[in-house]
Amino acid sequence: MTSMLATRTHPYEDVVLRDGSTLRLRVPEAADAAELQAFFGALSSESRYLRFHGATRIDERIVAPALESDWQERGSLLGELVGRDGVLRPVALATYVRLRDVRRAEVAFAVADEHQGRGIGTRLLERLADHAADAGIEEFVAEVLPHNALMLHVFDAAGFESTRTLEDGVVEVVLQIRTSSRAAIDRRDHVAVAASLAPFFTPHSVVVIGASRRRGTIGGELFRNILAADFDGAVYPVNRAGEPVGGVPGYAAVGDLPATPELAVVCVPGDLAVEATASALEAGVKAVCVVSAGFAETGDEGAARQEELLSLVRAHGARLVGPNCLGIASSAPGLNATFARRALPAGRTAFSSQSGALGLAVLEQADARGLGLSSFVSIGNKADVSSNDLLEYWEDDDQTDLILLYLESFGNPGKFARLAGRVARSKPILAMRGGTSGAGARAASSHTAALAGSDGAVDALFWQAGVLRARTLEELLDTAMLLSNHPLPRGNRVAVITNAGGLGILCADACDAAGLVLPDLAGETRAALRAVVPVEASIANPVDLLGSATASTYEEALPLVLADPGIDAVIALFVPPVVASAADVSAAIGRAAARSEKPVLPVVLSADGAPAGNFGYPESAAHALGLSCRRAAWLRRPAGSVLKLDHVDRDGAAKLVAEALAESDDRWLDPGHVRRLLLSYGLPLVDERSAETAQEAAAVASELGFPVVVKTAAPGAHKTESGGVRLDLRDAEEVAVAAREIGGAVVVQRYVRGGPELLAGVVQDPVFGPLVAFGAGGVLAELIGSARLALAPLTDVEADELVASGKGGRLVAGWRGAPPADPAAVADVLHRIGQLAAAHPEVAELDLNPVIASPEGCVVVDARVRVRRPGRTDRSKTW
């Protein structure tokens, strides 16, 4: 795999530093020679001494090696920042040179004195190691003077396994760059990204560029929304005429303001937005929200404009929300920098929306449902700031207890999974994904690819990361209300109380669909209920209090049901009759709920609408409670860990894949190569031999022992559909006849029977990366469906869950009296194919179908593997 900079699919990449600023990285070229000499010349004598281990004359010979990056023998990264003159200039340089031991490279770097201590050296080392590892380098070696404490600290903080040796007055540091600590990198990202976003949420001053005094304009209304929300800081309107807006003096340019604002909101037409943003950045603004449309959503010209905008923002070390967005709001400083009609209802729920229209809908509904927001960000085209960035900020935000996300796309799903999984341990994340229809549609040439649609990948990603997935806007809001105002249930056992029997039945059906159960109430509970309800009332579950029930009836019955140890939550349904009002019953339910540690969900069906904090329909309450139970179950689930497998030859597998791709960029492996690849990861394969002729096939079968199976050796063939397989052949003559009928080269295998047929496979999803699929196998795998998916590599917990779930899990457990298979052996197969796919992204599709499972283990009896050269990533964002 080649690096992004090595292939030049993007001319630069950016890193975020611990102070929240961004640093531009690129490959230095011949034209940079003079600037590099100036950079080294500007270093202090102490810095030059530490870098070059003595007095060195700075001339073209010093910088020339850094200008010859081929990424195989040497590589260099130049770090740049915009100076006071508005020009990008070098502030850091890192290089490596491969040694005679091709596994090793010598590394060295320098950082401008005025920028030392910002984490630049660590970020340079991190990125340089990533590119070197792509070139097959395993170790960085650095020679450091003992008193160069800053450099030694950089190596210590980088997160690599390292050793130090002092010899001849020099410390040799050896870094194992292929065993970097992902946790160390994630910690750096967290600190840096959170710092970079602070000006969006807690600014002391805001400028609105394009704030017009005319009513009805986006800039003018957004500016007035800031004033109306009683923003804690200063707000400045900028427009071409410098006219006042809303009684606030106006300015013609950002440079004319009395102080540098922390946040700039750009509301000018799209073709003017880049110029407007540049004026804010030149004035020193570090947070920019571009509301303007006319960017990537409009086509190629707009996409180019968006790239220009992003490059400009990053070059100035700043961050960007948008473009093409609704704006940003934050309750803490009273900021409403949006053009929404309704102000942000204050609360403790943070909300990010990729859709401005959906964001408006949520803001309209939130207040009516009693859902208050700590902040709202419309990320629009998310050219820079993404949902991942916002999770980094909200994780430590003491104003936020719950996070809502509306997503239409994922930029970095792997990072999302790690980040969301960490955040969800302390704060619920509730997400809704739009654009799912047809998301998984693509040409699928394997069973696994056919079963692993992208929407299934979203479900897998969310479950592994602990993200709750809402399917509708109503479900998103209902569940947010529940999580904000009610405790989590201990389990999924629910009691339903109603004053209308039919309504209770509908609720019971909805609970079943949501994965909830309605157990029988305990005898003591039924006896206590009988003492307070009419004799005609039903005290089963659902509990029917009859139409004569009043507020006092609910207030007496609810505590009795909540005290039942077999009940984890209660849904209380009410249709207003003549004898009781919705407000009175709702208040009674609320009083009973306040005295309980179990969630109580009130549902009021009234022509006047449900009171605030109540659900409008039983299905709404059931679905929300189902998601709440799902969160409780995820929190009880161990985190798990990725196992270190034995009998794995990763280098051998890599060599085999590289040889195959040398012949074609996209091909199915022949059976011999498939076998070698799978054996390199220790997978249990059935005994088999290849044969070119019918006579040879008969001889091979006699060696293996009958009965046998004869299959076509054609790469990637669907054997059953093409007539390329014959089973249970009992003698040499049957084998010879079968081989002649199939035609061409064949594979002869021992015939394996005696256990369920399972499917285990992997596919490289274009968005989510490697996915593991597991389910029922055989020729009906796609018809039966219901394969379960998980992102690779799997933890031990995730593999065990796959093996125990769905139709595949039922087969492993012993279906219809069959003996159970060995679940550990099946899980081991999933671990191995998951790690194979994660380590070798060139493995585009892999089908093990069927895998025959038994109490003694399992064996793969048919396999197909497709390899494809991966597409190159075009991203400048490295976090």
C-alpha positions in Angstrom: 0.0 0.0 0.0 1.4 3.4 -0.9 1.0 6.5 1.1 -1.3 9.4 0.2 1.6 11.9 -0.3 3.7 9.3 -2.1 1.1 8.8 -4.8 0.3 12.6 -4.8 -3.4 11.9 -4.8 -3.6 15.1 -2.7 -0.8 17.7 -2.7 -0.9 18.1 1.1 -2.2 16.8 4.3 -3.0 18.6 7.6 -2.5 17.7 11.2 -4.2 19.4 14.2 -2.0 20.5 17.1 -2.6 20.5 20.8 -3.5 24.2 20.9 -6.2 23.6 18.3 -4.4 25.1 15.3 -3.7 23.1 12.2 -0.4 22.5 10.4 0.0 22.0 6.7 2.3 19.1 5.7 3.5 18.5 2.2 6.5 16.9 0.3 9.3 19.5 -0.2 10.3 20.0 -3.8 13.3 21.5 -5.6 11.6 25.0 -5.6 11.7 24.9 -1.8 15.5 24.8 -1.6 16.0 28.5 -0.8 13.2 28.5 1.8 14.6 25.4 3.5 18.0 27.0 3.7 16.4 30.0 5.3 14.5 27.8 7.7 17.7 26.1 8.9 19.6 29.3 9.0 16.9 30.9 11.2 17.2 28.1 13.9 19.1 29.1 17.0 22.6 28.0 17.3 21.5 25.5 20.0 18.8 24.1 17.8 21.2 23.7 14.8 23.8 22.0 17.1 21.2 19.5 18.4 19.9 18.8 14.9 23.3 18.4 13.2 25.3 17.3 16.3 27.8 20.1 15.8 28.4 23.4 14.0 27.2 23.0 10.4 27.3 25.4 7.4 23.8 25.7 6.0 24.0 25.4 2.2 22.4 23.5 -0.6 24.1 20.3 0.3 22.3 20.2 3.7 18.8 20.6 2.2 19.3 18.6 -1.1 18.5 15.2 0.4 15.2 16.5 1.7 14.1 17.4 -1.8 14.4 13.9 -3.2 11.6 11.9 -1.6 10.8 8.6 -3.4 9.2 7.1 -0.2 11.2 3.9 -0.8 14.7 5.0 0.1 13.9 8.4 1.6 11.0 10.6 2.5 10.5 14.1 3.8 7.6 16.1 5.2 7.6 19.9 5.4 5.4 21.6 7.9 4.1 25.1 7.0 2.1 27.9 8.7 0.9 31.2 7.4 3.2 34.0 8.7 2.2 37.6 9.5 2.7 38.5 5.8 0.0 36.0 4.9 2.4 33.6 3.2 3.0 29.9 4.0 6.5 29.4 5.3 8.4 26.3 6.6 8.3 25.8 10.4 9.3 22.2 10.6 11.0 19.4 8.5 11.1 15.7 9.1 13.1 13.1 7.0 13.9 9.5 6.9 16.6 7.6 5.0 16.5 3.8 4.6 19.5 1.9 6.0 21.2 -1.2 4.6 18.9 -3.2 6.8 15.8 -2.5 4.7 13.6 -2.9 7.7 15.1 0.3 9.3 15.4 3.9 8.4 17.2 6.8 10.1 14.9 9.6 11.1 15.6 13.3 12.0 13.6 16.5 12.2 13.8 20.1 13.2 11.1 22.6 14.5 11.4 26.4 14.4 12.4 27.7 17.8 9.3 29.8 18.2 7.0 26.9 17.5 8.6 24.3 19.8 6.4 22.9 22.5 3.2 22.9 20.4 3.4 19.2 19.6 4.6 19.7 16.0 7.5 17.2 16.4 5.2 14.5 17.6 2.7 15.0 14.8 5.5 15.0 12.2 6.9 11.8 13.6 3.5 10.2 13.6 2.7 11.1 10.0 6.2 10.2 8.7 6.0 6.8 10.4 2.7 6.2 8.7 4.3 6.8 5.2 7.4 4.8 6.1 5.4 1.8 7.2 3.6 1.9 3.8 7.0 1.5 2.2 7.7 -1.6 4.3 9.9 0.1 7.0 9.5 -1.4 10.4 11.9 0.6 12.6 13.0 4.2 12.9 16.5 4.8 14.3 17.5 8.3 15.6 20.7 9.5 17.1 20.1 12.1 19.8 22.5 14.0 22.0 21.8 13.2 25.7 20.9 16.7 26.6 18.3 17.1 23.8 15.5 16.5 26.3 12.9 18.0 23.9 13.6 15.5 21.2 13.8 12.5 23.6 10.4 13.6 25.0 8.9 13.6 21.4 10.0 10.0 20.9 8.6 9.0 24.3 5.3 10.7 23.7 4.8 9.3 20.2 3.3 6.0 21.4 5.7 3.6 19.7 7.5 0.8 21.4 11.0 2.1 21.8 14.5 1.3 23.2 17.4 3.5 24.1 21.1 2.8 24.0 23.9 5.3 25.0 27.1 4.8 23.1 30.0 7.2 22.4 28.1 10.1 23.9 25.0 9.7 21.7 21.6 8.1 22.5 20.4 5.7 19.8 16.6 5.6 19.9 14.9 2.7 18.1 11.1 3.0 17.4 8.9 0.1 16.3 6.8 2.1 13.9 4.4 -0.8 13.0 3.3 -1.2 16.6 2.2 2.3 17.3 -0.2 2.9 20.1 -3.5 3.9 18.5 -4.7 5.1 22.0 -1.8 7.6 22.2 -2.7 9.0 18.8 -6.4 9.2 19.7 -5.5 11.0 23.0 -3.6 13.6 21.0 -6.4 14.0 18.6 -8.9 14.4 21.4 -7.0 17.2 23.1 -6.2 19.0 19.9 -9.6 18.8 18.2 -11.5 19.8 21.3 -9.3 22.9 21.6 -9.8 23.7 18.0 -13.6 23.7 18.3 -13.9 25.8 21.5 -14.2 29.1 19.7 -17.4 27.8 18.0 -19.1 27.0 21.3 -17.8 29.6 23.7 -16.8 32.6 21.7 -16.4 36.0 23.4 -17.0 37.8 20.1 -18.6 37.1 16.7 -18.6 38.8 13.4 -21.3 38.2 10.8 -19.9 38.9 7.3 -22.8 39.7 4.9 -25.1 41.0 7.7 -27.5 43.1 5.8 -29.8 45.7 7.3 -32.6 44.5 4.9 -35.1 42.2 6.6 -35.5 38.7 5.1 -31.9 38.3 4.1 -30.0 35.3 5.6 -27.1 37.4 6.9 -29.5 40.0 8.3 -31.8 37.6 10.0 -28.9 35.5 11.4 -27.4 38.7 12.9 -30.7 39.6 14.5 -31.0 36.1 15.9 -27.7 36.6 17.7 -29.0 39.9 19.2 -32.4 38.4 20.1 -30.7 35.4 21.9 -28.9 37.9 24.2 -25.4 36.7 23.3 -23.0 37.2 26.2 -20.2 38.7 24.0 -19.7 41.3 21.4 -21.2 40.9 17.9 -20.2 42.9 14.8 -22.0 43.2 11.5 -19.8 43.5 8.3 -21.3 44.5 5.0 -20.0 46.3 1.9 -21.5 49.7 2.9 -20.5 49.4 6.6 -24.2 50.0 7.5 -25.5 49.4 11.0 -27.7 46.4 11.6 -30.3 46.1 14.3 -29.0 49.2 15.9 -25.4 47.9 16.1 -22.7 49.9 14.2 -21.5 48.2 11.0 -18.1 47.8 9.4 -17.0 47.5 5.8 -14.3 45.0 6.6 -13.2 42.6 9.3 -9.9 44.4 9.5 -11.8 47.5 10.7 -13.2 45.9 13.8 -11.9 47.2 17.2 -10.8 43.7 18.2 -10.2 40.3 16.5 -13.4 38.2 16.8 -13.1 34.5 17.8 -15.9 33.3 15.4 -16.7 34.5 11.9 -20.0 33.6 10.3 -20.0 34.1 6.5 -23.3 34.8 4.8 -22.3 36.3 1.4 -23.1 34.6 -1.9 -21.0 31.5 -2.6 -18.8 33.1 -5.3 -17.7 35.7 -2.7 -17.4 33.4 0.3 -13.8 32.5 -0.2 -12.7 36.2 -0.4 -14.8 37.0 2.7 -13.3 34.1 4.6 -9.8 35.2 3.6 -10.4 38.6 5.1 -11.5 37.0 8.4 -8.5 34.7 8.5 -6.0 37.5 7.7 -7.5 39.4 10.7 -6.7 36.4 13.0 -10.0 34.6 13.2 -9.5 30.9 14.0 -13.1 29.6 13.7 -15.2 30.1 10.6 -18.8 29.1 9.9 -19.7 29.4 6.2 -23.5 29.4 5.8 -23.2 30.3 2.1 -24.2 27.7 -0.5 -22.7 27.2 -3.9 -20.0 24.7 -3.1 -19.6 20.9 -3.6 -23.4 20.4 -3.6 -23.6 22.2 -6.9 -21.1 20.2 -9.0 -17.4 20.3 -10.1 -17.1 24.1 -10.0 -18.5 24.3 -6.5 -16.3 21.4 -5.4 -13.2 23.2 -6.6 -14.4 26.3 -4.7 -14.9 24.2 -1.6 -11.4 22.8 -1.8 -10.0 26.3 -2.2 -11.9 27.4 0.9 -10.8 24.4 3.0 -7.1 24.9 1.9 -7.3 28.5 2.8 -8.7 27.8 6.3 -6.3 25.1 7.1 -3.3 27.0 5.8 -4.1 29.7 8.4 -4.4 27.0 11.2 -8.1 27.6 11.6 -11.3 25.4 11.5 -14.4 25.5 9.3 -18.0 24.6 9.9 -19.9 24.2 6.6 -20.2 25.4 3.9 -23.8 25.3 2.9 -25.2 25.0 6.4 -27.8 26.5 8.8 -25.3 27.8 11.3 -24.3 27.1 14.9 -25.9 27.7 18.3 -24.7 27.2 21.8 -26.7 27.7 25.0 -23.8 28.5 27.4 -23.0 32.0 25.9 -26.5 32.5 24.5 -25.4 32.2 20.9 -27.9 31.6 18.1 -25.9 32.1 14.9 -28.4 30.4 12.8 -31.2 31.6 10.5 -33.7 29.3 12.2 -37.1 30.8 13.0 -37.1 29.4 16.6 -34.4 30.1 19.2 -32.5 27.2 20.7 -34.4 25.8 23.8 -31.7 25.6 26.5 -31.0 22.1 27.8 -28.3 19.4 28.0 -28.6 17.7 24.6 -26.2 18.4 21.8 -27.3 18.0 18.2 -25.4 17.8 14.9 -27.2 17.7 11.6 -25.8 17.2 8.1 -29.1 18.5 6.8 -30.2 22.1 7.5 -33.8 21.3 6.8 -33.9 18.5 9.3 -32.1 20.6 11.8 -34.9 23.2 11.5 -37.5 20.5 12.0 -35.8 19.3 15.2 -35.5 22.8 16.6 -39.2 23.3 15.9 -40.1 20.1 17.7 -37.6 20.1 20.6 -39.3 22.7 22.7 -42.7 21.2 22.4 -41.4 17.8 23.6 -39.5 19.3 26.5 -36.2 18.6 24.9 -33.6 21.3 25.6 -30.4 21.6 23.7 -26.9 22.6 24.9 -25.7 23.2 21.3 -26.7 22.7 17.7 -24.3 22.5 14.7 -25.4 22.3 11.1 -22.3 20.8 9.4 -23.6 21.1 5.9 -21.0 19.8 3.4 -18.7 19.1 6.3 -15.6 20.2 4.4 -13.7 20.3 7.7 -15.6 19.9 10.9 -17.4 16.6 11.0 -19.5 14.5 13.4 -16.2 12.9 14.6 -14.8 16.3 15.5 -18.0 17.2 17.4 -17.9 14.0 19.4 -14.4 14.9 20.5 -15.6 18.3 21.8 -18.9 17.0 23.4 -17.2 14.2 25.2 -15.7 16.6 27.8 -18.4 19.3 27.5 -19.9 19.7 31.0 -23.0 21.3 29.4 -23.9 18.1 27.4 -25.4 14.8 28.6 -26.8 13.4 25.4 -25.7 13.6 21.8 -27.9 13.5 18.7 -26.5 13.0 15.2 -28.2 13.2 11.8 -25.8 11.7 9.3 -25.9 11.3 5.5 -22.3 10.1 5.0 -19.3 8.9 6.9 -15.9 10.4 6.3 -13.8 8.1 8.5 -16.0 5.2 9.8 -13.1 3.5 11.6 -12.3 6.7 13.6 -16.1 7.1 14.3 -16.3 3.6 15.7 -13.3 4.1 18.1 -14.4 7.6 19.1 -18.1 6.8 19.5 -17.3 3.7 21.4 -15.3 5.7 23.9 -17.9 8.6 24.2 -20.9 6.3 24.5 -19.5 4.8 27.7 -20.4 8.1 29.5 -22.9 9.8 27.2 -25.6 8.3 25.0 -25.2 8.8 21.3 -28.5 8.7 19.3 -28.1 8.8 15.5 -30.3 8.8 12.5 -28.9 8.0 9.0 -30.5 9.4 5.9 -30.0 8.2 2.3 -30.2 4.5 3.1 -32.4 3.4 0.2 -30.2 1.7 -2.3 -27.1 2.4 -0.2 -25.9 -1.1 -0.4 -26.7 -1.6 -4.1 -23.7 -2.7 -6.1 -22.7 -5.6 -8.3 -22.3 -8.5 -5.8 -20.4 -11.5 -7.1 -20.1 -13.4 -3.8 -22.6 -14.5 -1.3 -21.0 -12.2 1.3 -21.0 -9.1 -0.9 -24.7 -9.8 -1.7 -25.6 -10.0 2.0 -23.5 -7.1 3.2 -25.3 -4.0 2.0 -24.0 -0.7 3.3 -27.1 -0.2 5.5 -26.2 -3.5 7.3 -22.7 -2.0 7.7 -24.2 1.0 9.4 -26.1 -1.3 11.9 -22.9 -3.2 12.6 -20.9 0.0 13.1 -23.5 1.5 15.4 -23.9 -1.6 17.6 -20.1 -2.1 18.0 -19.7 1.6 18.8 -22.7 1.8 21.2 -24.6 4.2 19.0 -28.4 3.9 19.1 -30.0 4.1 15.7 -33.3 5.8 15.2 -35.1 5.0 12.0 -37.4 8.0 11.9 -37.4 11.6 13.0 -40.2 10.9 15.5 -38.2 8.0 16.9 -35.1 10.2 17.2 -37.0 12.9 19.2 -39.0 10.4 21.3 -35.9 8.5 22.3 -34.0 11.7 23.0 -36.8 12.7 25.4 -36.7 9.4 27.1 -33.0 9.3 27.6 -33.0 12.9 28.8 -35.7 12.4 31.4 -35.7 8.8 32.5 -33.3 6.3 34.0 -32.1 3.3 32.0 -34.0 0.1 32.5 -32.2 -2.8 34.1 -33.6 -5.2 31.4 -36.2 -5.5 28.8 -39.1 -6.7 30.9 -42.1 -4.3 30.5 -45.5 -3.9 32.2 -48.2 -2.0 30.4 -51.0 -0.2 32.3 -53.9 1.2 30.3 -57.5 2.3 30.6 -58.4 0.8 27.2 -57.9 -2.9 26.5 -57.4 -2.6 22.8 -54.7 0.1 23.3 -52.9 -2.3 25.6 -52.9 -5.0 23.0 -51.4 -2.6 20.4 -48.8 -1.6 22.8 -47.9 -5.3 23.6 -47.5 -5.9 19.8 -45.2 -2.8 19.6 -43.2 -4.0 22.5 -42.6 -7.4 20.9 -41.4 -5.7 17.7 -39.0 -3.5 19.7 -37.4 -6.5 21.4 -39.2 -6.1 24.7 -41.1 -8.8 26.7 -44.2 -8.6 28.8 -43.8 -11.2 31.6 -46.6 -12.3 33.9 -46.8 -10.1 37.0 -45.8 -11.7 40.3 -48.6 -13.2 42.5 -48.0 -10.5 45.2 -48.3 -7.8 42.6 -51.6 -9.2 41.2 -53.0 -9.5 44.8 -52.1 -5.9 45.6 -53.6 -4.7 42.3 -56.9 -6.6 43.0 -57.3 -4.5 46.2 -57.2 -1.2 44.4 -58.9 -1.7 41.0 -62.5 -2.7 40.1 -63.3 -6.4 40.1 -63.9 -6.2 36.3 -60.4 -4.9 35.6 -57.7 -7.2 34.2 -54.6 -7.6 36.3 -52.7 -9.6 33.8 -50.0 -7.9 31.7 -51.2 -5.6 30.1 -53.1 -4.3 33.2 -56.5 -2.9 32.1 -57.8 -0.3 34.6 -61.0 0.2 32.6 -62.4 3.4 31.2 -63.5 4.5 34.7 -59.9 4.9 35.8 -59.0 8.3 37.2 -55.7 10.0 38.2 -55.9 8.5 41.6 -56.4 5.0 40.1 -53.1 5.4 38.2 -51.3 6.8 41.2 -52.3 3.8 43.3 -51.7 1.1 40.7 -48.4 2.3 39.3 -46.3 1.9 42.4 -47.5 -1.6 42.9 -46.4 -2.7 39.4 -43.1 -0.8 39.7 -42.4 -2.7 42.9 -42.6 -6.0 41.0 -39.0 -7.4 40.8 -39.7 -9.0 37.5 -40.5 -5.7 35.8 -37.9 -3.3 34.5 -40.1 -0.5 33.0 -43.7 0.5 32.7 -45.6 2.0 29.8 -48.7 3.8 31.1 -51.4 4.4 28.5 -54.3 6.8 28.8 -57.2 7.8 26.6 -59.2 10.7 28.2 -62.8 9.6 29.1 -65.4 11.9 30.6 -64.3 11.1 34.2 -60.7 12.2 34.0 -58.5 14.8 32.3 -55.2 14.1 30.4 -53.4 16.8 32.5 -54.5 15.2 35.8 -53.6 11.6 34.8 -50.3 12.8 33.3 -49.4 14.6 36.5 -50.3 11.5 38.6 -48.1 9.3 36.4 -45.3 11.8 36.8 -45.6 11.7 40.6 -45.4 7.9 40.6 -42.5 7.9 38.2 -40.5 10.4 40.3 -40.6 8.0 43.3 -39.2 5.1 41.3 -35.8 4.2 39.9 -37.4 2.4 37.0 -38.5 4.3 33.8 -42.2 5.1 33.4 -43.3 6.2 29.9 -46.6 8.0 29.9 -48.7 7.8 26.7 -51.7 10.1 26.3 -53.9 9.9 23.2 -55.8 13.1 23.2 -57.4 15.3 20.6 -55.7 18.2 22.3 -52.3 16.5 21.9 -50.1 14.8 24.4 -49.0 17.0 27.4 -45.3 18.0 27.3 -43.1 15.0 28.2 -45.7 12.4 27.2 -45.7 10.1 24.2 -48.4 10.5 21.6 -48.7 6.8 20.6 -47.9 3.4 22.2 -45.7 2.5 19.3 -43.6 5.6 19.9 -43.1 4.7 23.6 -42.3 1.1 22.8 -39.7 1.9 20.1 -38.0 4.5 22.4 -37.9 2.1 25.3 -36.5 -0.6 23.0 -33.5 1.7 22.2 -33.1 2.6 25.8 -32.9 -1.1 26.7 -30.4 -1.6 23.9 -28.2 1.1 25.4 -28.4 -0.6 28.9 -27.5 -3.9 27.3 -24.5 -2.3 25.5 -23.2 -0.7 28.7 -23.3 -4.1 30.4 -21.4 -5.7 27.6 -17.6 -6.2 28.1 -15.4 -4.1 25.7 -13.5 -7.1 24.5 -10.1 -7.2 22.8 -8.7 -8.3 19.4 -7.0 -11.7 19.9 -3.4 -12.4 18.9 -3.7 -15.4 16.7 -1.2 -18.2 16.2 -0.2 -19.9 12.9 -0.4 -16.6 11.0 2.0 -15.8 8.2 1.1 -12.2 7.4 4.2 -11.6 5.3 3.5 -14.7 3.2 -0.1 -13.7 2.6 1.0 -10.2 1.6 3.5 -11.7 -0.9 0.9 -14.0 -2.4 -1.6 -11.1 -2.8 1.1 -8.8 -4.4 2.0 -11.6 -6.9 -1.6 -12.0 -7.8 -2.1 -8.3 -8.4 1.0 -8.1 -10.4 -0.9 -10.0 -13.1 -4.2 -8.1 -12.8 -5.6 -5.2 -10.7 -8.8 -7.2 -10.1 -9.1 -11.0 -10.2 -10.4 -14.1 -8.6 -7.7 -16.4 -7.2 -7.4 -19.9 -8.5 -8.0 -22.7 -5.9 -4.3 -23.2 -5.3 -3.7 -19.6 -4.4 -6.9 -19.5 -2.3 -5.7 -22.5 -0.3 -2.3 -20.9 0.3 -3.8 -17.6 1.4 -6.2 -19.3 3.8 -3.6 -21.6 5.3 -1.3 -18.6 5.9 -4.0 -17.4 8.4 -4.4 -20.9 9.9 -7.9 -21.6 8.6 -9.1 -25.2 8.8 -9.4 -26.6 5.3 -10.6 -29.9 3.9 -8.0 -32.2 2.3 -8.0 -31.6 -1.4 -5.8 -32.2 -4.5 -5.8 -30.6 -8.0 -6.1 -32.7 -11.2 -5.8 -31.7 -14.8 -7.5 -34.8 -16.4 -10.2 -37.2 -15.5 -7.7 -40.0 -15.1 -5.6 -37.9 -12.7 -8.7 -37.0 -10.7 -9.6 -40.7 -10.3 -6.1 -41.4 -9.1 -6.1 -38.5 -6.6 -9.5 -39.6 -5.3 -8.1 -43.1 -4.6 -5.3 -41.5 -2.6 -7.7 -39.4 -0.5 -10.1 -42.1 0.1 -13.8 -42.3 -0.8 -16.3 -40.7 -0.8 -15.1 -37.5 -2.5 -16.3 -34.3 -4.1 -15.1 -33.1 -7.5 -15.3 -29.3 -8.3 -14.3 -27.1 -11.1 -11.0 -25.3 -10.5 -12.1 -22.2 -12.5 -11.3 -19.1 -10.4 -14.3 -17.6 -8.7 -16.9 -19.9 -10.2 -20.3 -20.3 -8.5 -20.0 -24.1 -8.6 -23.6 -25.1 -8.0 -25.1 -22.6 -10.4 -22.6 -23.5 -13.2 -22.9 -27.3 -12.7 -19.3 -27.3 -11.5 -19.6 -29.7 -8.5 -20.4 -33.4 -7.9 -20.9 -34.7 -4.4 -20.6 -38.1 -2.6 -18.7 -39.9 -5.3 -18.0 -43.5 -4.2 -15.4 -44.9 -6.7 -12.8 -44.0 -9.3 -15.2 -44.4 -12.2 -17.7 -42.0 -10.8 -14.9 -39.5 -10.2 -13.6 -39.8 -13.8 -17.1 -39.3 -15.2 -17.7 -36.3 -13.1 -14.4 -34.7 -14.0 -15.1 -35.2 -17.7 -18.6 -33.7 -17.4 -17.3 -30.6 -15.5 -14.5 -30.1 -17.9 -11.1 -28.6 -17.5 -9.0 -28.7 -14.3 -10.8 -29.9 -11.2 -10.3 -30.1 -7.5 -10.9 -33.4 -5.6 -11.8 -33.2 -2.0 -12.7 -35.5 0.8 -16.5 -35.5 1.3 -17.3 -33.9 4.6 -20.7 -34.5 6.3 -22.3 -34.4 9.7 -22.9 -30.8 10.7 -24.7 -27.6 9.7 -23.5 -25.6 6.7 -22.5 -22.1 7.6 -21.3 -19.0 5.7 -18.3 -17.0 6.9 -17.0 -14.2 4.7 -15.5 -10.8 4.4 -16.0 -7.9 2.0 -14.3 -4.6 1.7 -17.1 -2.1 2.0 -16.1 1.1 0.0 -17.1 3.3 3.0 -16.7 1.1 6.1 -13.7 -1.0 5.2 -13.6 -4.8 6.0 -16.8 -6.4 7.2 -17.2 -9.9 8.5 -20.4 -11.7 7.6 -21.7 -14.8 9.4 -24.9 -16.8 8.8 -26.5 -19.9 7.4 -24.6 -21.3 4.5 -24.9 -23.6 1.5 -26.6 -23.0 -1.8 -29.5 -21.2 -0.1 -27.4 -18.6 1.8 -28.7 -15.6 -0.1 -32.3 -16.8 -0.1 -32.2 -17.5 3.7 -30.4 -14.3 4.3 -30.1 -12.8 7.7 -26.3 -12.8 7.8 -25.0 -10.8 10.7 -22.2 -8.3 10.1 -19.4 -6.8 12.1 -16.5 -4.5 11.4 -13.1 -6.2 11.2 -11.0 -7.0 13.0 -13.3 -8.6 15.6 -12.9 -8.5 19.4 -13.5 -11.7 21.3 -16.8 -10.4 22.5 -17.9 -9.4 18.9 -17.0 -12.8 17.5 -18.9 -14.6 20.2 -21.9 -12.4 19.6 -21.9 -13.2 15.9 -21.6 -16.9 16.5 -24.5 -16.8 18.9 -26.8 -14.6 16.8 -29.3 -14.9 14.0 -30.0 -18.1 12.0 -26.3 -19.0 11.9 -26.3 -19.0 15.7 -29.3 -21.2 15.8 -27.5 -23.8 13.7 -24.4 -23.6 15.8 -26.5 -24.1 19.0 -28.2 -27.3 17.5 -31.3 -26.8 15.4 -34.2 -29.2 15.6 -32.4 -31.7 17.8 -29.1 -31.7 16.0 -26.0 -31.8 18.2 -24.5 -28.3 18.9 -21.3 -27.3 17.1 -18.2 -26.0 18.7 -18.8 -22.2 19.0 -15.2 -21.5 19.8 -14.0 -23.2 16.6 -16.5 -21.1 14.6 -15.5 -17.9 16.4 -11.8 -18.7 15.6 -12.7 -18.8 11.8 -14.3 -15.4 12.1 -11.3 -14.0 13.9 -8.9 -15.3 11.3 -10.8 -14.0 8.2 -11.4 -10.7 10.0 -7.7 -10.1 10.7 -6.9 -11.3 7.2 -9.2 -8.7 5.7 -8.0 -5.9 8.0 -4.3 -6.6 7.3 -4.8 -7.0 3.5 -7.3 -4.5 2.1 -6.6 -5.9 -1.3 -8.8 -8.9 -0.4 -12.0 -7.5 -1.8 -14.3 -10.5 -1.3 -13.8 -13.8 0.5 -16.5 -16.5 0.8 -16.1 -19.6 3.0 -19.3 -21.4 2.0 -20.0 -23.8 3.3 -18.1 -24.2 6.6 -19.2 -27.5 8.1 -19.5 -27.2 11.9 -19.6 -30.1 14.3 -19.0 -30.7 18.1 -15.4 -31.5 17.3 -14.7 -28.3 15.3 -15.3 -27.0 11.9 -13.8 -27.3 8.4 -13.9 -25.1 5.3 -15.0 -27.1 2.3 -15.3 -24.4 -0.3 -13.7 -20.9 -0.6 -13.6 -18.1 -3.2 -11.3 -15.1 -2.9 -11.2 -12.0 -5.1 -8.3 -9.5 -4.8 -8.4 -6.0 -6.1 -6.0 -3.1 -5.9 -7.6 -0.6 -3.5 -8.5 2.8 -4.6 -6.4 5.7 -3.3 -7.8 7.9 -0.6 -7.9 11.6 -1.4 -8.1 13.3 2.0 -6.1 16.0 3.5 -7.5 15.5 7.0 -5.4 13.2 9.1 -7.5 13.0 12.3 
